[in-house]
């Protein structure tokens, strides 16, 4: 009897030890999976940051070509360089804009994505521009701004006049474009009062830290309203982007074997953690839906107020990109606006929003305006776009698609916007002829089909189906089309042909 009891205790001890080992193994696997997920997430974030920096560099390059970042090697003749600046260093640039009585400039160091260059210690404390003396011929310092002289005749011969006008001070303001570089130049011939001490200028105003957008140029109420709504939409878009990344990581983990089989090994504790994760995903999806609605309402408001003709380009910049941190800088008075904003909450630390608007005449400016107008038309088309269903004569959807697009045969895989499975999953909501109609077919290049259709779009539809499953509801025809519209607007630029406006 004692032997049987001892054997039972040994068996129980072994079973307990086995459970402990299994628990430890499961915890280790879970920790490893989390570490891998975090590593992958960080890698994705790092890559996104790299992509963003490259895109930003491209955007900055475009704006520089429009004419407002001035290479020190290409300063107008008769002007010297600030002491300590190496003309061969591509990180040293000047930013210029016309002031009330002359032509102003600020030095900036470190192009976007590059390290700041401050060998001459010109940046001052916390990146602020100090009131230092620059070695510029025929120029003077007002506050912290460099006042440049008028262009000489030799340099003026290289320029084409775009416009000439009398400003509010009675000064002649002339806008030029450099034939060689295509860059804008502005000359102001000031009316300066002569006193006993010679030319005089009004005392500079004390610098102040802005609490909102800073603009040295007066705006109309329409432009100010467009700027307000455009910035609001930019912040919401950033929130949506961040939340979508988090949801994708959560859903990726929910497809892992640890999530599926963890409760069988780890017991109730693991099951509770899985349930908490599921609830967080649902909360995030609800928040995402609310943000998307808010974004659409903001866009609708923008359109309803008749502001579609005012187009904004939004991006993110490092504070080191400008010499005066936290202040507004106009990149090209007659070609573009740059307005700097305080850092909004959801953004990475040390970044700011910048909004640019191109709006003037002149040959180069007209081309820039045409580009932005096209972007504005695409934006309006996207707001007006909605997925539709037709009525196919045949269920051979591939034949239907390639009959309409024979040049794509063999190059793309044909997919359905509203998926085929809804015919069986939600019988009676849509017909088979509608599902296989040309209007519901999308071409996706073979190379990106695994990532785009089988992964990213799959996640979108799975979340849609799951929500209706949890709510025990059947989606309506319009809800299916709304989801297809959302996916088209999100991924439509990658479809062939492109859809979504």
C-alpha positions as CSV (number, residue, x, y, z in Angstrom):
1,X,0.0,0.0,0.0
2,X,2.8,2.3,1.0
3,X,4.5,1.6,-2.3
4,X,1.4,2.6,-4.3
5,X,1.0,5.8,-2.3
6,X,4.7,6.6,-2.9
7,X,4.2,5.9,-6.6
8,X,1.2,8.2,-6.7
9,X,3.1,11.0,-5.1
10,X,6.0,10.6,-7.4
11,X,3.7,10.7,-10.4
12,X,2.0,13.8,-9.1
13,X,5.4,15.4,-8.5
14,X,6.5,14.5,-12.0
15,X,3.3,15.9,-13.5
16,X,3.7,19.1,-11.5
17,X,7.3,19.4,-12.7
18,X,6.2,18.7,-16.3
19,X,3.6,21.5,-16.0
20,X,6.1,23.9,-14.6
21,X,8.5,23.1,-17.4
22,X,5.7,23.5,-19.9
23,X,4.8,26.8,-18.3
24,X,8.4,28.0,-18.3
25,X,8.8,26.9,-21.9
26,X,5.6,28.7,-22.9
27,X,6.6,31.8,-21.1
28,X,10.0,31.7,-22.8
29,X,8.4,31.2,-26.2
30,X,6.0,34.1,-25.4
31,X,8.9,36.3,-24.3
32,X,10.8,35.4,-27.4
33,X,7.8,36.1,-29.6
34,X,7.3,39.4,-28.0
35,X,10.9,40.3,-28.4
36,X,10.8,39.3,-32.0
37,X,7.6,41.3,-32.5
38,X,9.1,44.3,-30.9
39,X,12.3,43.9,-32.9
40,X,10.2,43.6,-36.1
41,X,8.1,46.6,-35.1
42,X,11.2,48.7,-34.4
43,X,12.7,47.7,-37.7
44,X,9.5,48.7,-39.4
45,X,9.4,52.0,-37.6
46,X,13.1,52.6,-38.4
47,X,12.4,51.8,-42.1
48,X,9.4,54.1,-42.0
49,X,11.6,56.9,-40.5
50,X,14.2,56.3,-43.3
51,X,11.5,56.4,-46.0
52,X,10.1,59.5,-44.5
53,X,13.5,61.2,-44.3
54,X,14.2,60.4,-47.9
55,X,10.7,61.6,-48.9
56,X,11.3,64.8,-46.9
57,X,14.7,65.3,-48.5
58,X,13.0,65.0,-51.9
59,X,10.4,67.5,-50.8
60,X,13.0,69.9,-49.6
61,X,14.9,69.5,-52.8
62,X,11.8,70.4,-54.8
63,X,11.3,73.5,-52.7
64,X,14.9,74.4,-53.0
65,X,14.7,74.2,-56.8
66,X,11.7,76.5,-56.6
67,X,14.1,79.0,-55.4
68,X,14.4,79.8,-51.7
69,X,17.3,77.8,-50.3
70,X,20.3,79.7,-51.7
71,X,23.6,78.0,-52.1
72,X,26.4,80.2,-50.8
73,X,28.3,79.5,-54.0
74,X,25.5,81.2,-56.0
75,X,25.0,84.4,-54.0
76,X,24.5,87.5,-56.1
77,X,27.8,89.1,-57.2
78,X,29.1,91.7,-54.8
79,X,28.1,89.6,-51.7
80,X,30.6,87.9,-49.5
81,X,30.1,84.9,-47.2
82,X,29.6,85.0,-43.4
83,X,32.9,84.4,-41.5
84,X,33.5,80.7,-40.8
85,X,31.2,79.3,-43.5
86,X,32.8,76.9,-45.9
87,X,31.4,77.4,-49.4
88,X,32.2,73.7,-50.2
89,X,30.1,72.5,-47.3
90,X,26.6,71.6,-48.7
91,X,25.1,71.9,-45.2
92,X,25.4,75.7,-45.2
93,X,22.6,77.6,-46.8
94,X,20.8,81.0,-46.6
95,X,17.1,81.5,-46.4
96,X,15.8,84.8,-47.8
97,X,12.6,86.7,-47.8
98,X,11.7,90.4,-48.4
99,X,11.1,92.5,-45.3
100,X,9.3,95.7,-44.9
101,X,12.2,97.9,-46.1
102,X,14.6,95.5,-47.8
103,X,15.7,91.9,-48.5
104,X,16.2,89.7,-45.5
105,X,18.1,86.4,-45.0
106,X,18.9,83.8,-42.4
107,X,21.6,81.2,-42.3
108,X,20.6,77.6,-41.8
109,X,22.9,74.6,-41.3
110,X,22.4,70.9,-41.8
111,X,20.0,69.9,-44.7
112,X,17.2,67.6,-43.9
113,X,18.6,64.3,-42.7
114,X,22.1,65.7,-42.4
115,X,24.1,66.7,-39.3
116,X,24.1,70.4,-38.3
117,X,27.3,72.2,-39.2
118,X,28.2,74.9,-36.7
119,X,31.9,75.2,-36.9
120,X,31.7,79.0,-36.7
121,X,29.3,78.8,-33.7
122,X,26.7,80.8,-35.5
123,X,23.7,78.9,-34.2
124,X,24.0,80.2,-30.6
125,X,22.1,78.7,-27.6
126,X,19.5,76.0,-28.4
127,X,19.8,76.6,-32.1
128,X,18.8,80.3,-31.9
129,X,20.4,82.7,-34.3
130,X,22.6,85.1,-32.3
131,X,23.0,88.8,-33.2
132,X,26.5,88.3,-34.7
133,X,28.3,90.5,-37.3
134,X,28.5,88.9,-40.7
135,X,31.2,89.8,-43.2
136,X,28.9,90.7,-46.0
137,X,29.9,93.5,-48.4
138,X,27.4,96.4,-48.6
139,X,25.0,94.7,-46.1
140,X,23.9,95.4,-42.6
141,X,22.3,93.6,-39.6
142,X,18.9,94.4,-38.3
143,X,18.0,92.4,-35.2
144,X,19.1,88.9,-36.2
145,X,18.4,89.3,-39.9
146,X,20.8,90.0,-42.7
147,X,19.7,92.8,-45.0
148,X,21.1,92.4,-48.5
149,X,21.6,95.2,-50.9
150,X,19.8,95.5,-54.2
151,X,21.0,93.4,-57.1
152,X,23.7,94.9,-59.3
153,X,23.2,95.3,-63.1
154,X,25.5,92.4,-63.9
155,X,23.5,90.0,-61.9
156,X,20.2,91.5,-63.0
157,X,20.9,90.7,-66.6
158,X,20.7,87.0,-65.7
159,X,17.1,87.4,-64.4
160,X,13.7,87.5,-66.1
161,X,11.2,89.8,-64.6
162,X,8.0,88.0,-63.4
163,X,6.2,91.0,-61.8
164,X,6.9,94.5,-60.5
165,X,4.7,96.4,-58.1
166,X,4.5,99.1,-55.5
167,X,4.2,97.7,-52.0
168,X,2.3,99.2,-49.1
169,X,5.4,101.3,-48.1
170,X,5.7,102.8,-51.5
171,X,8.7,100.7,-52.3
172,X,9.2,99.1,-55.7
173,X,9.2,95.3,-55.3
174,X,10.3,93.3,-58.3
175,X,10.2,89.5,-58.6
176,X,12.7,87.8,-60.9
177,X,13.5,84.2,-61.9
178,X,17.1,83.2,-62.5
179,X,17.5,81.8,-66.1
180,X,20.3,79.5,-65.1
181,X,18.9,78.0,-62.0
182,X,15.2,78.6,-62.2
183,X,15.2,80.1,-58.7
184,X,13.1,83.1,-57.7
185,X,14.7,86.4,-56.6
186,X,13.0,89.4,-55.2
187,X,14.4,92.9,-55.2
188,X,13.0,95.7,-53.1
189,X,14.1,99.3,-53.8
190,X,13.3,100.9,-50.4
191,X,12.2,104.4,-49.6
192,X,14.6,105.1,-46.6
193,X,14.4,108.3,-44.6
194,X,17.6,110.3,-44.4
195,X,18.4,111.9,-41.1
196,X,21.5,113.5,-39.6
197,X,22.9,110.1,-39.0
198,X,22.1,108.8,-42.4
199,X,19.6,106.1,-43.3
200,X,17.5,104.9,-40.5
201,X,15.2,101.9,-39.9
202,X,12.5,101.3,-37.3
203,X,13.8,99.5,-34.1
204,X,13.3,95.7,-34.4
205,X,10.5,94.1,-32.4
206,X,11.4,91.9,-29.5
207,X,11.4,88.2,-30.6
208,X,8.6,86.1,-29.1
209,X,7.9,82.4,-29.0
210,X,4.8,81.7,-31.1
211,X,1.9,79.6,-29.8
212,X,0.5,78.7,-33.2
213,X,1.2,79.1,-36.9
214,X,3.5,82.0,-37.7
215,X,3.1,83.9,-41.0
216,X,5.0,87.0,-41.9
217,X,2.5,87.7,-44.7
218,X,-1.1,88.7,-44.2
219,X,-3.6,86.0,-45.2
220,X,-7.2,86.3,-46.3
221,X,-9.8,84.8,-44.0
222,X,-10.2,81.9,-46.5
223,X,-6.5,81.1,-46.5
224,X,-6.4,81.2,-42.7
225,X,-9.4,78.9,-42.5
226,X,-7.9,76.5,-45.0
227,X,-4.7,76.5,-43.1
228,X,-6.6,75.7,-39.8
229,X,-8.5,72.8,-41.4
230,X,-5.5,71.5,-43.3
231,X,-3.4,71.4,-40.2
232,X,-6.3,69.7,-38.3
233,X,-6.5,67.0,-41.0
234,X,-2.7,66.5,-40.9
235,X,-2.8,65.8,-37.2
236,X,-5.7,63.4,-37.5
237,X,-3.8,61.6,-40.4
238,X,-0.8,61.2,-38.2
239,X,-2.9,59.7,-35.4
240,X,-4.5,57.3,-37.9
241,X,-1.1,56.3,-39.2
242,X,0.2,55.6,-35.7
243,X,-2.9,53.6,-34.6
244,X,-2.9,51.5,-37.8
245,X,0.7,50.5,-37.1
246,X,-0.2,49.4,-33.6
247,X,-3.3,47.5,-34.8
248,X,-1.3,45.7,-37.5
249,X,1.3,44.5,-34.9
250,X,-1.5,43.3,-32.6
251,X,-3.3,41.4,-35.3
252,X,0.0,39.9,-36.5
253,X,0.6,38.5,-33.0
254,X,-3.0,37.2,-32.9
255,X,-2.2,35.0,-35.9
256,X,0.8,33.4,-34.2
257,X,0.7,29.9,-32.7
258,X,1.5,31.4,-29.2
259,X,-1.8,33.3,-29.3
260,X,-3.8,30.3,-30.6
261,X,-2.3,27.5,-28.5
262,X,-0.9,29.5,-25.6
263,X,-4.0,28.9,-23.4
264,X,-3.7,25.1,-23.8
265,X,-0.2,25.4,-22.3
266,X,-0.3,28.4,-20.0
267,X,-3.8,27.9,-18.7
268,X,-6.2,30.6,-17.5
269,X,-3.6,33.3,-17.2
270,X,-2.6,33.1,-20.8
271,X,-6.2,33.0,-21.9
272,X,-6.9,36.2,-19.9
273,X,-4.0,37.9,-21.5
274,X,-5.3,36.9,-25.0
275,X,-8.7,38.2,-24.1
276,X,-7.2,41.5,-22.9
277,X,-5.2,41.8,-26.2
278,X,-8.4,41.1,-28.2
279,X,-10.3,43.8,-26.3
280,X,-7.4,46.3,-26.9
281,X,-7.6,45.6,-30.6
282,X,-11.3,46.2,-30.6
283,X,-10.8,49.4,-28.7
284,X,-8.2,50.6,-31.1
285,X,-10.4,49.7,-34.1
286,X,-13.2,51.7,-32.6
287,X,-10.9,54.6,-32.1
288,X,-9.5,54.2,-35.6
289,X,-13.1,54.3,-37.0
290,X,-13.8,57.5,-35.0
291,X,-10.6,59.1,-36.3
292,X,-11.4,58.2,-39.9
293,X,-14.9,59.7,-39.5
294,X,-13.4,62.8,-38.0
295,X,-10.9,63.1,-40.9
296,X,-13.7,62.7,-43.5
297,X,-15.8,65.3,-41.7
298,X,-12.8,67.7,-41.7
299,X,-12.3,67.1,-45.4
300,X,-16.0,67.5,-46.1
301,X,-16.0,70.8,-44.2
302,X,-13.0,71.9,-46.2
303,X,-14.9,71.2,-49.4
304,X,-18.2,72.6,-48.2
305,X,-16.5,75.9,-47.3
306,X,-15.3,76.2,-50.9
307,X,-11.6,75.8,-50.1
308,X,-10.7,73.1,-52.6
309,X,-8.7,75.6,-54.7
310,X,-6.2,76.1,-51.8
311,X,-3.8,73.1,-51.7
312,X,-1.4,72.4,-48.9
313,X,1.7,70.1,-48.8
314,X,2.3,68.7,-45.3
315,X,5.5,67.1,-44.0
316,X,7.7,66.8,-40.9
317,X,10.9,68.5,-40.2
318,X,13.6,68.2,-37.6
319,X,14.1,71.4,-35.5
320,X,17.7,71.5,-36.7
321,X,16.4,72.1,-40.2
322,X,16.0,75.8,-39.4
323,X,18.3,78.3,-37.7
324,X,15.4,79.8,-35.6
325,X,13.7,77.0,-33.8
326,X,10.0,77.5,-33.3
327,X,9.6,80.5,-35.6
328,X,7.9,80.9,-39.0
329,X,10.0,81.1,-42.1
330,X,8.6,81.9,-45.5
331,X,10.4,79.8,-48.1
332,X,9.4,81.8,-51.1
333,X,7.3,84.9,-50.8
334,X,6.0,84.8,-54.4
335,X,6.3,81.0,-54.8
336,X,5.5,79.1,-51.6
337,X,4.6,79.5,-47.9
338,X,6.3,77.5,-45.1
339,X,4.4,77.8,-41.8
340,X,5.9,76.1,-38.8
341,X,3.6,74.7,-36.0
342,X,4.2,73.7,-32.4
343,X,4.7,70.0,-32.1
344,X,1.3,68.2,-31.9
345,X,0.8,65.4,-29.4
346,X,0.9,62.2,-31.5
347,X,4.1,63.2,-33.3
348,X,7.6,62.0,-32.5
349,X,9.6,64.2,-30.1
350,X,11.5,67.0,-31.8
351,X,9.4,67.1,-35.0
352,X,7.1,69.7,-36.3
353,X,4.5,70.1,-39.0
354,X,5.2,72.3,-42.0
355,X,2.6,73.5,-44.5
356,X,3.6,74.9,-47.9
357,X,1.3,76.6,-50.4
358,X,2.2,77.6,-53.9
359,X,0.0,80.3,-55.4
360,X,1.6,82.9,-57.8
361,X,2.1,83.7,-61.5
362,X,5.2,83.5,-63.7
363,X,6.3,80.6,-66.0
364,X,8.0,78.5,-63.3
365,X,5.4,79.3,-60.7
366,X,2.7,78.4,-63.1
367,X,4.2,75.0,-63.6
368,X,4.4,74.5,-59.9
369,X,0.8,75.7,-59.5
370,X,-0.3,73.3,-62.2
371,X,1.4,70.4,-60.3
372,X,-0.4,71.4,-57.1
373,X,-3.7,72.0,-59.0
374,X,-3.4,68.4,-60.3
375,X,-2.8,67.2,-56.8
376,X,-5.9,69.2,-55.7
377,X,-8.0,67.7,-58.4
378,X,-6.8,64.2,-57.4
379,X,-7.7,65.1,-53.8
380,X,-11.2,66.2,-54.8
381,X,-11.6,63.1,-56.9
382,X,-10.6,60.9,-53.9
383,X,-13.2,62.7,-51.8
384,X,-15.8,62.1,-54.5
385,X,-14.8,58.4,-55.2
386,X,-16.8,55.4,-54.1
387,X,-16.6,51.8,-55.2
388,X,-19.4,50.4,-57.3
389,X,-20.8,47.2,-58.6
390,X,-21.9,46.4,-62.1
391,X,-23.6,43.4,-63.7
392,X,-21.4,40.9,-65.5
393,X,-22.7,38.8,-68.3
394,X,-20.2,36.0,-67.4
395,X,-18.7,34.5,-64.2
396,X,-15.3,34.3,-65.8
397,X,-14.1,37.4,-64.2
398,X,-10.5,37.1,-65.5
399,X,-11.8,37.1,-69.0
400,X,-14.0,40.1,-68.2
401,X,-11.0,42.0,-66.8
402,X,-8.5,41.2,-69.5
403,X,-11.0,41.9,-72.2
404,X,-11.1,45.5,-70.8
405,X,-7.3,45.6,-70.2
406,X,-5.7,43.2,-72.7
407,X,-2.3,44.9,-72.2
408,X,-2.2,43.7,-68.6
409,X,-2.7,40.0,-69.3
410,X,0.2,38.0,-67.7
411,X,1.3,41.0,-65.7
412,X,-1.3,41.3,-63.0
413,X,-3.4,39.0,-60.8
414,X,-7.1,39.8,-60.8
415,X,-8.8,40.3,-57.5
416,X,-12.3,41.4,-56.3
417,X,-12.9,44.6,-54.4
418,X,-15.9,43.2,-52.6
419,X,-14.7,39.7,-52.0
420,X,-16.2,36.6,-53.6
421,X,-16.7,34.9,-50.2
422,X,-19.5,37.3,-49.3
423,X,-21.8,35.5,-51.7
424,X,-21.7,32.4,-49.4
425,X,-21.0,34.2,-46.1
426,X,-23.9,36.7,-46.6
427,X,-26.2,35.2,-49.2
428,X,-28.6,37.6,-50.8
429,X,-26.7,40.8,-50.1
430,X,-25.0,41.0,-53.5
431,X,-25.4,38.8,-56.6
432,X,-22.7,36.7,-58.3
433,X,-23.1,38.9,-61.4
434,X,-22.3,42.0,-59.3
435,X,-19.3,40.4,-57.7
436,X,-17.7,39.4,-61.0
437,X,-18.5,42.7,-62.7
438,X,-15.7,44.8,-64.2
439,X,-16.4,47.6,-61.7
440,X,-15.6,45.2,-58.8
441,X,-12.3,43.8,-60.3
442,X,-8.9,45.1,-59.4
443,X,-5.5,44.3,-61.0
444,X,-2.5,43.9,-58.7
445,X,1.0,43.3,-60.0
446,X,2.2,39.8,-59.4
447,X,5.3,40.9,-57.5
448,X,3.2,42.7,-54.8
449,X,0.2,40.4,-54.7
450,X,1.5,38.4,-51.7
451,X,2.1,41.5,-49.6
452,X,-0.7,43.7,-50.7
453,X,-3.6,41.4,-51.3
454,X,-2.8,38.3,-49.2
455,X,-1.6,40.4,-46.2
456,X,-2.5,44.1,-46.0
457,X,-5.9,43.9,-47.7
458,X,-6.6,40.5,-46.0
459,X,-6.1,42.3,-42.6
460,X,-8.6,44.9,-43.6
461,X,-11.4,42.5,-44.6
462,X,-10.7,40.2,-41.6
463,X,-11.3,43.1,-39.2
464,X,-14.5,44.0,-41.1
465,X,-15.8,40.4,-40.9
466,X,-14.8,40.0,-37.3
467,X,-16.6,43.1,-36.2
468,X,-19.9,41.9,-37.8
469,X,-19.4,38.5,-36.3
470,X,-18.9,39.9,-32.8
471,X,-22.0,42.1,-33.3
472,X,-23.9,39.2,-34.8
473,X,-24.9,41.4,-37.7
474,X,-24.9,40.9,-41.5
475,X,-23.4,43.8,-43.4
476,X,-25.5,45.7,-45.9
477,X,-24.7,46.1,-49.5
478,X,-23.7,49.7,-48.8
479,X,-21.4,48.7,-45.9
480,X,-19.6,46.2,-48.2
481,X,-19.1,49.0,-50.8
482,X,-18.0,51.4,-48.1
483,X,-15.3,49.0,-47.0
484,X,-14.2,48.5,-50.6
485,X,-14.1,52.2,-51.0
486,X,-11.9,52.6,-47.9
487,X,-9.5,49.9,-49.2
488,X,-9.4,51.5,-52.7
489,X,-8.5,54.9,-51.2
490,X,-5.9,53.3,-49.0
491,X,-4.2,51.0,-51.6
492,X,-5.6,52.1,-54.9
493,X,-2.4,53.8,-56.1
494,X,-0.8,50.3,-56.1
495,X,-3.6,48.8,-58.3
496,X,-3.2,48.5,-62.0
497,X,-5.1,50.4,-63.4
498,X,-5.0,52.8,-60.5
499,X,-8.4,53.3,-58.7
500,X,-9.6,55.6,-56.0
501,X,-9.3,59.0,-57.6
